[in-house]
């Protein structure tokens, strides 16, 4: 009788150790950081040129 209880206990312990299905590991996507340039630098030069042309025309 002791062997039967011991066998049942070992069988129960073995089934819980292997319970569950294999799932693939979760891989997080890499973080992409884009550096942006200020758009005000692209408009300052034309505004300065416009001011120079306007000053030249006003004279």
VMD Tcl script that builds the backbone (N, CA, C; Angstrom):
set m [mol new atoms 177]
animate dup $m
set s [atomselect $m all]
$s set {name element resname resid chain x y z} {
  {N N UNK 1 A 0.817 -1.187 0.000}
  {CA C UNK 1 A 0.000 0.000 0.000}
  {C C UNK 1 A 0.869 1.263 0.000}
  {N N UNK 2 A 1.991 1.221 0.736}
  {CA C UNK 2 A 2.875 2.379 0.788}
  {C C UNK 2 A 3.488 2.656 -0.581}
  {N N UNK 3 A 3.792 1.596 -1.302}
  {CA C UNK 3 A 4.382 1.769 -2.629}
  {C C UNK 3 A 3.380 2.406 -3.595}
  {N N UNK 4 A 2.113 2.049 -3.451}
  {CA C UNK 4 A 1.079 2.611 -4.318}
  {C C UNK 4 A 0.901 4.106 -4.047}
  {N N UNK 5 A 0.903 4.510 -2.765}
  {CA C UNK 5 A 0.774 5.919 -2.416}
  {C C UNK 5 A 2.008 6.687 -2.868}
  {N N UNK 6 A 3.192 6.099 -2.688}
  {CA C UNK 6 A 4.429 6.733 -3.111}
  {C C UNK 6 A 4.470 6.896 -4.629}
  {N N UNK 7 A 4.023 5.890 -5.356}
  {CA C UNK 7 A 3.980 5.968 -6.818}
  {C C UNK 7 A 2.989 7.030 -7.276}
  {N N UNK 8 A 1.852 7.134 -6.618}
  {CA C UNK 8 A 0.856 8.144 -6.972}
  {C C UNK 8 A 1.387 9.543 -6.681}
  {N N UNK 9 A 2.096 9.725 -5.569}
  {CA C UNK 9 A 2.655 11.023 -5.230}
  {C C UNK 9 A 3.737 11.432 -6.221}
  {N N UNK 10 A 4.593 10.492 -6.600}
  {CA C UNK 10 A 5.639 10.803 -7.587}
  {C C UNK 10 A 5.053 11.093 -8.956}
  {N N UNK 11 A 3.999 10.370 -9.316}
  {CA C UNK 11 A 3.350 10.605 -10.607}
  {C C UNK 11 A 2.694 11.988 -10.626}
  {N N UNK 12 A 2.083 12.374 -9.518}
  {CA C UNK 12 A 1.444 13.689 -9.442}
  {C C UNK 12 A 2.495 14.799 -9.490}
  {N N UNK 13 A 3.625 14.582 -8.825}
  {CA C UNK 13 A 4.681 15.589 -8.832}
  {C C UNK 13 A 5.312 15.716 -10.213}
  {N N UNK 14 A 5.419 14.638 -10.924}
  {CA C UNK 14 A 6.033 14.667 -12.251}
  {C C UNK 14 A 5.131 15.354 -13.267}
  {N N UNK 15 A 3.824 15.220 -13.121}
  {CA C UNK 15 A 2.927 15.846 -14.093}
  {C C UNK 15 A 2.858 17.357 -13.899}
  {N N UNK 16 A 2.973 17.842 -12.668}
  {CA C UNK 16 A 2.917 19.289 -12.461}
  {C C UNK 16 A 4.203 19.970 -12.912}
  {N N UNK 17 A 5.292 19.244 -12.918}
  {CA C UNK 17 A 6.557 19.829 -13.342}
  {C C UNK 17 A 6.576 20.073 -14.841}
  {N N UNK 18 A 5.860 19.263 -15.600}
  {CA C UNK 18 A 5.875 19.403 -17.055}
  {C C UNK 18 A 4.567 19.976 -17.591}
  {N N UNK 19 A 3.759 20.562 -16.738}
  {CA C UNK 19 A 2.480 21.104 -17.179}
  {C C UNK 19 A 2.698 22.386 -17.972}
  {N N UNK 20 A 1.796 22.634 -18.887}
  {CA C UNK 20 A 1.861 23.855 -19.680}
  {C C UNK 20 A 2.509 23.600 -21.026}
  {N N UNK 21 A 2.229 24.465 -21.941}
  {CA C UNK 21 A 2.759 24.346 -23.290}
  {C C UNK 21 A 3.937 25.306 -23.470}
  {N N UNK 22 A 4.763 25.011 -24.440}
  {CA C UNK 22 A 5.901 25.881 -24.746}
  {C C UNK 22 A 5.393 27.124 -25.463}
  {N N UNK 23 A 5.806 28.256 -24.986}
  {CA C UNK 23 A 5.447 29.496 -25.660}
  {C C UNK 23 A 6.728 30.214 -26.047}
  {N N UNK 24 A 6.692 30.836 -27.206}
  {CA C UNK 24 A 7.878 31.539 -27.689}
  {C C UNK 24 A 8.143 32.761 -26.820}
  {N N UNK 25 A 9.414 33.074 -26.595}
  {CA C UNK 25 A 9.720 34.246 -25.763}
  {C C UNK 25 A 9.291 35.535 -26.451}
  {N N UNK 26 A 8.838 36.488 -25.647}
  {CA C UNK 26 A 8.413 37.771 -26.185}
  {C C UNK 26 A 9.646 38.628 -26.440}
  {N N UNK 27 A 9.794 39.106 -27.664}
  {CA C UNK 27 A 10.917 39.952 -28.037}
  {C C UNK 27 A 10.374 41.341 -28.300}
  {N N UNK 28 A 10.887 42.310 -27.555}
  {CA C UNK 28 A 10.418 43.684 -27.722}
  {C C UNK 28 A 11.090 44.324 -28.932}
  {N N UNK 29 A 10.329 45.145 -29.615}
  {CA C UNK 29 A 10.866 45.845 -30.777}
  {C C UNK 29 A 11.850 46.921 -30.310}
  {N N UNK 30 A 12.924 47.140 -31.070}
  {CA C UNK 30 A 13.883 48.171 -30.664}
  {C C UNK 30 A 13.265 49.566 -30.780}
  {N N UNK 31 A 13.694 50.440 -29.915}
  {CA C UNK 31 A 13.189 51.812 -29.906}
  {C C UNK 31 A 14.000 52.638 -30.894}
  {N N UNK 32 A 13.299 53.313 -31.805}
  {CA C UNK 32 A 13.962 54.134 -32.815}
  {C C UNK 32 A 13.745 55.599 -32.441}
  {N N UNK 33 A 14.841 56.324 -32.288}
  {CA C UNK 33 A 14.766 57.738 -31.942}
  {C C UNK 33 A 15.303 58.541 -33.114}
  {N N UNK 34 A 14.462 59.413 -33.641}
  {CA C UNK 34 A 14.883 60.254 -34.760}
  {C C UNK 34 A 15.216 61.643 -34.233}
  {N N UNK 35 A 16.349 62.156 -34.670}
  {CA C UNK 35 A 16.710 63.511 -34.300}
  {C C UNK 35 A 16.144 64.460 -35.349}
  {N N UNK 36 A 15.434 65.443 -34.887}
  {CA C UNK 36 A 14.843 66.399 -35.817}
  {C C UNK 36 A 15.637 67.699 -35.772}
  {N N UNK 37 A 15.742 68.317 -36.918}
  {CA C UNK 37 A 16.400 69.626 -36.980}
  {C C UNK 37 A 15.330 70.691 -36.876}
  {N N UNK 38 A 15.686 71.811 -36.346}
  {CA C UNK 38 A 14.685 72.870 -36.205}
  {C C UNK 38 A 14.358 73.446 -37.580}
  {N N UNK 39 A 13.083 73.634 -37.819}
  {CA C UNK 39 A 12.651 74.149 -39.111}
  {C C UNK 39 A 12.859 75.659 -39.207}
  {N N UNK 40 A 13.106 76.314 -38.077}
  {CA C UNK 40 A 13.294 77.764 -38.111}
  {C C UNK 40 A 14.609 78.131 -38.799}
  {N N UNK 41 A 15.592 77.229 -38.788}
  {CA C UNK 41 A 16.866 77.516 -39.453}
  {C C UNK 41 A 16.672 77.575 -40.962}
  {N N UNK 42 A 15.732 76.853 -41.495}
  {CA C UNK 42 A 15.475 76.860 -42.927}
  {C C UNK 42 A 14.727 78.089 -43.400}
  {N N UNK 43 A 14.111 78.809 -42.506}
  {CA C UNK 43 A 13.340 79.981 -42.921}
  {C C UNK 43 A 14.047 81.293 -42.582}
  {N N UNK 44 A 15.031 81.254 -41.697}
  {CA C UNK 44 A 15.721 82.496 -41.295}
  {C C UNK 44 A 16.516 83.084 -42.459}
  {N N UNK 45 A 17.237 82.269 -43.194}
  {CA C UNK 45 A 18.053 82.774 -44.303}
  {C C UNK 45 A 17.204 83.459 -45.379}
  {N N UNK 46 A 16.108 82.848 -45.842}
  {CA C UNK 46 A 15.282 83.574 -46.825}
  {C C UNK 46 A 14.698 84.876 -46.280}
  {N N UNK 47 A 14.356 84.909 -44.988}
  {CA C UNK 47 A 13.826 86.154 -44.415}
  {C C UNK 47 A 14.892 87.242 -44.370}
  {N N UNK 48 A 16.129 86.857 -44.065}
  {CA C UNK 48 A 17.227 87.848 -44.062}
  {C C UNK 48 A 17.464 88.377 -45.480}
  {N N UNK 49 A 17.472 87.476 -46.456}
  {CA C UNK 49 A 17.649 87.907 -47.851}
  {C C UNK 49 A 16.507 88.813 -48.286}
  {N N UNK 50 A 15.301 88.499 -47.873}
  {CA C UNK 50 A 14.155 89.339 -48.221}
  {C C UNK 50 A 14.295 90.724 -47.602}
  {N N UNK 51 A 14.754 90.770 -46.362}
  {CA C UNK 51 A 14.953 92.068 -45.695}
  {C C UNK 51 A 16.050 92.872 -46.393}
  {N N UNK 52 A 17.126 92.216 -46.855}
  {CA C UNK 52 A 18.203 92.913 -47.555}
  {C C UNK 52 A 17.688 93.454 -48.891}
  {N N UNK 53 A 16.922 92.644 -49.614}
  {CA C UNK 53 A 16.371 93.093 -50.906}
  {C C UNK 53 A 15.393 94.245 -50.681}
  {N N UNK 54 A 14.560 94.152 -49.649}
  {CA C UNK 54 A 13.596 95.224 -49.369}
  {C C UNK 54 A 14.314 96.510 -48.989}
  {N N UNK 55 A 15.422 96.396 -48.243}
  {CA C UNK 55 A 16.183 97.593 -47.882}
  {C C UNK 55 A 16.853 98.197 -49.103}
  {N N UNK 56 A 17.302 97.334 -50.017}
  {CA C UNK 56 A 17.948 97.845 -51.231}
  {C C UNK 56 A 16.942 98.530 -52.140}
  {N N UNK 57 A 15.745 97.985 -52.197}
  {CA C UNK 57 A 14.703 98.581 -53.045}
  {C C UNK 57 A 14.230 99.892 -52.438}
  {N N UNK 58 A 14.160 99.986 -51.126}
  {CA C UNK 58 A 13.675 101.200 -50.455}
  {C C UNK 58 A 14.623 102.371 -50.641}
  {N N UNK 59 A 15.878 102.107 -50.872}
  {CA C UNK 59 A 16.854 103.204 -51.047}
  {C C UNK 59 A 16.736 103.799 -52.370}
}
mol reanalyze $m
mol bondsrecalc $m
mol representation Tube
mol addrep $m
